[in-house]
Amino acid sequence: MPGSKNVLVPCTGNPCRSQPLHGYLQQLLGNQATVYNIGVEVHGVNPKAIQAMREDGVDTSQHTSNHVDEYAAVPCDYVLTVCDHAKEVCPVFPHRRKSCITTCPTQPRLRAVRKKLCSSFAPCATK
């Protein structure tokens, strides 16, 4: 889609932290962005994360756990890293325009984290 941005959300194992952020971003941004959640390792999607997101009105049941190498060639506008480990070991994305780094708890209480995620990434939108 013209004008649509690509947003990469790397995490360590890609089972739960990047999944909710992907869901919330996709819901908030709609057709303005294509969001990819990726892991520097692949651990599968956490069913508890899917359930928690469903309870919050966001369907992430079709999300998959994907390795960062699968998306290395995707031209990205934003890289939103949700943990320090992914930040340290993630490959360089040569076409990246903006980055924002934050750390979320390993086993987040997803409803409580939603507000933190939104406020944590708000500074990225203004840079």
Secondary structure, 3 states (H helix, E strand, C coil): CCCCEEEEEEECCCCCCHHHHHHHHHHHHHHHEEEEEEECCCCCCCHHHHHHHHHCCCCCCCCCCCEHHHHCCCCCCEEEECCHHHHHHCCCCCCCCEEEECCCCCCCCHHHHHHHHHHHHHHHHCC
